[in-house]
Each structure stands twice: as structure tokens, then as C-alpha cells.
């Protein structure tokens, strides 16, 4: 460890890693550049925005049996949102980066190789590129601005620093190409992780976060639309991109003061089958409906997608179509054999066959989202099917995502959300009066069992026994019919 004096305020500035060349003074936010035995003042560093991340400088963990400590951080903003890159120092002196975006975490380390790599301007989401001897699918291509930093870092950054990065996926693997400093990118290889799997310690708890931000992470709050004053429910620090339900204004709530991104126009409200703010307990986890968008395909068919958030489970979707409901989650593992237009793809050893290929457009949005949503947003969708499971890829000019969905009954949604669910649940059909016959089926078994027991008396004294048997059967069957006709579960 090397300790120097801040050239601006004189406070101690620590360099734990020999690879670090810059550190941000925690007292005056001066960027201190380490140059041989001297230090230089590079000016002030913008303070990071309060984003409710549980990670902080000093957080410790273990990866593959190797202990590490968080020693630095840069915060980056791009067109759809923002994320953190935490600089990790391992006890063996090696370094890595921990990406932190909407509760999803990835660890990457620089790869030393001499691979032939495409130019940044040639990259297109959804296309495959040979990297390190294998095909990887371009997942996200973005240009981001550094908006803040803390601690020590391996390169000099500050206001005006721009990152040009591209992420690639192949099964559970991913690669990041960083074109920020030269046309030839730095290659980082990595894997998805959780804070539990990293055995993280010294994380910020909810009380610490509340003291710093004035709100609890993951608890619904309300913000008045700067344009029309309508209150909008959102999750501070998690869903910073809001769409006003009254005037469709897009709002960025990441900063201490909410900012209007784009003025909206008043549109006719779309009836919501699930109310915003509705809560449910699913598989012993709490979920809240925080946003809804309506989309339409090339032929004008429309459907609704409701965004759910769970403090432990993260984000997922409930999709409402004319054919019913389904639940969807973003895939952590991508298909290994995907190519644009592929007839089949393989995920988790399950083969999915191509079903549809169509364009979609957002026609209405309301509530809070973890990325920027606007009416008119377009995506290209490919769907694949294996039994009742479906895969969907969605591709824009900047990114590609994969999700997996399965059917959910309206009855189940009614049980989960109660009166907040406005959908139609199953009831006995008038054209099929015996469509719901759970109790009648049980009654039939009892009647048949009774007939078997009375078979001998019926043979010897039919005229005296059949009437009593018929009365008993009706006494069993009629109540069962009544119960079936009133059963909606």
C-alpha cells in the first residue's frame, strides 16, 4: 500500500493496488494522479449519484477461493440508464471489475490474447462474431459517459470521459470489448454472479441506505410529475425511468431532482388488468407491479406486459394476450447455437423450434421501469417453442435480450393479487354446464361404491330397494352440482 497526500486538501489518499494510477480523495473529491514518486491534481471528480447499491468501498468477498476487496468505483450513464463498475483488488494482487446494473452482477478480468476483433462501428446486436476461437453473439453495444467516481482506479477518468463498450454472450459465458481508449479494444472475460455467491461482507444495509438517501431501497414511493403534477409510484434507486400515467412525460428520477427527459402528449388511458402497486407473494417472495407497456406487432395485434419487481428475485414480467397469460424472465444463459433465422435453438439441454418472427412497437407505457421506455420504441422479436415453454429474443439497434416464458392461469393470478387483479377468472360455461365437475366426479365415485354395496339387496328385493337407493344418490349428487357451479378456484 502507498499513502500520499492530496495536493488539494492534504488528506491521506491510499493506493492499495500497484496497478492503480488515480484515486479520488474522499474528503475533497480531487482526482489524484500517481506519477512515479509524485502526485498531480487533475481537478475535482463529480460525486456519484445515490443509486441504492448495497456495495461500497471496502466491501469484501471471495471468488473461487480468492478473497477480494472493493477499492474503487466509476458510475456510467448511457441512453437507456446507468450502471456501476466496481474495481476489485484480490489478496494475490490481481484486479477485476464487478459490474452492477439493476441488481444484476458480473465479474470480468482482462484477457491477455492476440485475437482478431471487429471494429466498434461494425458491431450489430444479434450477430455472431468469432472471439477467442468461438462464436459469440453481440448482446449490447453502447457509448456511456462517466458521471462520477470513488476510490482508486487503474486509469485516469473524470467528467467528459466516454466509455465505448460491447458485450457478447455464449451460453453462460460473456465477453466485454472496451474500445474506450483505442480502436483496438481491451478484452475482458467474465461470468454472472450474485452477492451471496461471492460471500460479500460489509455491504450497506437498508438503514444505511435510508440514512444516505432518505428512502428505503425497494419500497414504493411517489413522485409528482414535473409536467402535470400527477403522482407516480416508483422504486427509488431501482426504477429511475418513469412514464407519467396522465401526460406520458418521460422522467429521469436517478438524480436528487427529477428531470424531464421528453415531454409527452395526453393519451387515452389503457385499462389495466393489474393495478400498478399491486403486490403478491409468489413462491414465498414478495412482488410488486411497477410498470406496464402495451405493444403491437406488424399486423396490429396488441398485448400488455406488466413489469414486476421482487427485492430478492429482481425483475420479471407478466404478459397478457388474447390467448391468456404467461410469466417471463430474462435468461442468464443464452442459446449456444443461435444464428439469425435459426430454425432451432438449444437452452438448458432443451431444444426449441422456431415459431414466429415479427416487429413490435410500444404503443402505450405507464409507471416505472429499469430502462428508458417510450411510445414508438421498436424491436425485432423471434419466438421459439418447446411444449408449453417459449423463448423470445428481442433486438434493437443497441441491444439483444432473451427471455423464457410459461403459461399462468387467470385463476392463479387472482389468487396471487386478489382484488387488484381485474381479469376474468374461470367460471362454469353455460354451454358446457358440466365443464367444472370436481365435486360431481367425487359424488359419482361415492354413488358407484354405494351401488356395489347394495348390489345383492337390489337383486333380491328390487322394488323395495331401488327407491331408497335413488334418493340417497340424489342426496349426494345434487349438493355436488351446487358446489361445482359456485366453485371458481
N, C-alpha and C positions, 0 to 999 in steps of 0.2 A: 504494500500500500504506500502511495505517495501523497503527502499532505502539502498543499501550497496555500498561500494567502490570496484571497480575492483582490485583484488590482483595483476594485471599485470601493469596497467597504472594509477590507482587511480580514474578513471572517475566514475560518478554515474551510478549504474545499478539498475533498478527498477523492483520490483516484485509486480505486481498488484493483482495477484491471490495467495491465500494461498495454492492452490494445486500445484503451480509451484515449482519445485525443482532446475531448472537450467535456466540460462539466458545467452545470448551471448552479450558481450559488443559491443556496436555499434561503438566504437572508435578503438578498437584493436582486435576484434573478439575472445577474450578469453572466453572460456566456464567457467562460474562462477557457482559453485555448492553451494547451500544454505544448510547448515548443522547446525540445531539449530540456535544459535546466531553467528556462524562463517561461513566463506566462504572459498572455496577451488578453486585453479586454476587447471582446468582439461586440460589445453592446448588450442591451437588455434582451431577454427572451420572454415572449408572451407567456402568461400563466395558462396552464391547461384549463379547459372548461370542466366543470364538475359533471362527470358522466356516470357516477354511481358505481364505478368498477370496484369490486372488493379488493383488487390488487393494489399494492402501494410499494413505494421504495422501501426495501428491507424485507418484503415477503420472501419466505424461503420455501423450498420444495425439493423433491427428488425425482429425477428422470433416469430410469434404467439403472438404479442403484447409485447414481451420481448426484450428490447434493448441489444445489444452486441457490443463488440469492439474486433478487431483482435489484439492479443498481441504477437503472435509467429508464427513461420513457420519452417517446415522441408521440404526439397526437396529430392525426392527419384527417383532413376533410376532403371529400370528393362530391360529385354531383348528387349522389344518392344518400349520403350520410357521412359518418365519421367513424374512425376506429383508433385503437391504441396499439403501439408496438413497444413492448417492454423488453429492455436489454438485460439479459441474464448472464451472470458470471458463475461458472462452475468452480468447485473447490480445486479441480485439477488445472485451472487457468483458462480453460476453453470458454467460448462465449456462444450464445444463441439468442434468438428472438422469440418472444411469446406474443403472438397476435391475439387481440382481444376485441371482438366485434359482436355486439348484440348477444353477449353471453356465450358465444362460440369461441373456442380457444385452439390455437395451433402453435406448434413449436417448429422452428426452422433453424437450420445451421448452414453456413456457407459450404458449398460443394466445390472441391478443387478438381477441375477437369478441363478438357480442351475440346468440348463438344461444339459442333456447328449449330448455331442458333439463328432463328429468324429475326429480322429487324422489327422493332416495335410497331412501325406503321403497317407491316404486313400481317399482323395478327388479327384473327377474326374469331369471336366466340363460337364454339361448337365444332370447329375444325380440329383435326388431329395434326400434331407436329412431332417429328422424331427428336427426342431429347434423351441423352444418356443411353442411346441404343434401344429405346422403346417408344411406342406411340403414346402421347399424352394429349388429352382433349383440353383446348383452351376454355377456361371457365369464366375468367373475369379479366378485363383489360381496363385500367383506369389511370387517370392522372389526378394526383391529390396534392394539396398544399399543406405544409406543416403549419399548424396553428398554435403549437405550444410544446414545451418540453420540460423535463426534470432530470436531475441526477447526472450521471456521466454517460457519454456516448462515444462510439468508435469513429465518428466523423463529425465535421462541423455543420450544424444546422441552425436555422433561425427563420425569422419572418422572410418570406419570399422563396424559401427552399421548396422545390417541387419534386415530388416522387412520381416516377413513371414505372408502374409495376404490372405484371401479368401473372395470373395464377393458372396452373394446369392441374388436371386431375386424371388419375388412372386407378380405378378400384379404390382402395383406401389410401393410396399414395397421392401426394401432391408436390408440385414444384412451383417456386416463385422465381421469376426472372425480374431483376431490378435494373432498369435502364436509366436510373436517375442521373448517374454521373458520366456515362459514356454510351455510345451506340452499341458497344459490346456489353451485354448485361452480366451482372453478378448472379450466379445460380445458387439458390437456396433449396434444399430438400427438407421435407418435413412430414409431420403426421398430426392428426387431430388428437386432442387430449381433453381431459376435464380437470378441474382444480382438485377434485377428490383423487383422481388417478396420480396426480403429481404430489399428493400428500402435503398440500400447501399449508403453511403456518403463517401467523402474523398477518392474516387478512383483515380488512376492515369489516367490522360487524355493522348491523343495521343502525345501532345507536350512534356509532362513529360517523356513519354516512349522514344520518339525520342532523347531527350537530354541524357538519360541514355544509350541508345543502339545505337544511330546513325542512326536508321531507324524507319520508322513508322510501327506500328503493322498493319498487314492486307494488306500492299501494296506490290505488286510483286517486288522482287529484283532478281538479278542474281549473281550466284556464279560459279567460274570456277572450273571444276572438278580437284581435285588434281592429278589424274592419267593421263588424256589426255588433259586437258585444255578447254574442251567443256563447254560453259556457260549453266547453269541450272537455270531455273526460279523457285523461291520458295517464300513462305511467311515467313519471319523471325519471329521466336518465336512461330509459329503455325505449320508449316510443317518442322520439323527439319530432317526428314529422306528422303534422296534424292537418286534417281537412275539415273545415267548418261545415256542420250539417245544414246551416241556413244559407250561407253565401258562397260556399265552395272555395273560400280563400285557403291557399296553402300557407302553413305557418311552420317556422323552424323554432322549436322550443328548447334547443340544446343550450343556447346562451341564457344568462341570467334574465335577459329581457327578450321576450318572444319577438321574432321578426317575421314580417310578411314576405314570403318568397314570391308568390304570384297572386294577384287579385283574382277573385273568382266571380262568376255570374250566378245569380239566383236560379236554381233549377228546381223542378218539381221533385219533392221528396219521394224516395222509393220506400214502400212499406218494408219494414224489417221483420223477418220471421223470428229472429233472435235479437232481443234488445241489446244495445250497447251497454256494457256494465254488468250484463247477466253473468252469474257465477255458477259453477258446477264442480262437483267432486267426482273425478274420473280416475279410477284405479288408485284411490287414496291420495290423489293430488288435486290441488285447487287450481281451477282455470277461470279466466275472465275473458269475455268477449270485448275486444277493444277497438276493432275496426271492421268495416265491411266495404267491399267494392263489387260492382256489377260489371260483367264483361260480356261481350258479344263476339260471335265468330263471323266468318266471311259471309255466311248465309243469313245473318241476323238473329240467330238463336242466342238467347241470353241466359245467364245463370249468375248466382250470387256466391261470393266467397267471404266467409267470416273468419277474421284473424283472432285466434285465442292465444293467451299467454298464461303460463304457469311458472311460478317462481323457481321451481325445481326442474320443470320439464322444458322450459323455453317456449318457442313459438310453434304453433300448428294451425291447421285450417279445417273448417267445416264447410263443405261445398254443397250448395243446394241447386239441383237441376230439375227439369220436368220429370226425370226418371226416378228422383229420390235424392237421398243424402249420402255423402261419403266423408270420411275423415282422412286428412292428408298430412304428411310430414316430409320435410326436406331430407333428402338422402345424404348420409355421410359417406356412403360407399357408392361410387359411380360404376356404371357398366364397364366391363373390361373390353368388350368387343364392339363398342359403338362406332359407327361412321354415319355421317349424314345420309338419311334414306335407308338405313339398315333394316332388313326385314325382321330381324330378331336381335334381342339383347339379353345378356346374362347378368343377373344380380343375385347375390347370396345363393348361388347354385340353382336358381330358378330361371327358366327361360321364358321370356316374354315375347309375344308375337306382335308385330306392327298392326295398329288398329286405325288411327286417324292421323292426318297431318293438316293443320289449318292455322289461319291467322286469328288473333284475338285482339280486342281493343277495350280499354277501360271506358265505360260509358257513365259511371257514377261512382263516387267514393265518399266515405264519411268516417270520421273517427280518427284513431291514432295508428300509426304504422312505424315499423323499424326501418323503413326506407322511404324515399320520396315517391309518392303516388300522385298522379294527375290524370284527369279525364283526357283521353286521347292517347295515352300510353299504349304502344303496340308491342306484341310479342308473337313469335312463331312457336307453335305448340306441336309436339309429336307425342302420340299416346301409344302405349303398348299394353297388352293384356295377358294374364296367366290366371285362368279361373276367375275368381272374384277380385283378384288384385290387379291394380293398374299402375303403370309407371307413366310419368309425363315429363318431358323435357320442355323448358321454356327458354327461348333465346331472343335476346335483344342485341342492339349494336354494341353494348358494353359487357354483357354477361350471359351465362347459361346456368340454369339450375335444374336439378332433377328432384322429383318428389314421388312418393308412393302412397296410394290411397286404397281404401277398402270400404265397403258399404256400411252405413249406420242407419238403423231404422228410426222413423219419426217417433215411435213409441219410446225408444231408448233416449232420444233427445228430450222428450217430455219428462221422463224420469229424472234425467240429469239436471235440467234447467227449470223444471216446474212451470209456474205461470209466465215466466219470461219467454217461454217458447210458444210462438203463435201459430205453429204449423198444425196441419191436420193429422191426428193420430188415427190408428185403425179403429174401425167400428164395424159391427155386423152389416153386411151388404143386404139391401132389400131384395136384390135379385138372387142372392145366394143366402137364404135365411139360415143355413147350417154351415156357413163358412167358418164360424168361430164355435167349435164344438168340444172344447176341452172338458167341460163338465159332463156333457152328454155322452162322450166316449166312456168316461168313468162309469156313468149310470148304466150304459149298455153292458159293461163287464159284470156289474153287480146283478143286473136282471138275468143275464145268461147263467151266472152262478146260481141264482135262486131257482131258475127253471131246472137246472141239473139236479139240485137237491130235491125238487118236487116232482121229478120225472115219474117215480114209482107211484105216488098218490094220484097223479093225473091219469095214469094208465088204468087204475082200478076204480077210480071214482071221479071221472072227468067232469060230469055235470055238477058235482058239488064243489070241486076244487078250482076249476078254471076261473070262476068269477072272482074269488078271493085273490088268486094269483094276478089277475089283470089289474085289480085295484091296487095291489102292492107295487106292481110295475109302474103304474101311473104316478103313484106317490113318490117314486124315486125319479122318474124321468121328467115330470113337469117342473119341479124345482131346478133341475139341472139346466133345462131350457131357459128358464128365467135368469139364472146366473150367467149363462153364456151370452145372452142378449145384453147384459149390463156390464160385461167384462171388457175393459179397454186396455188391459195390460198384456 
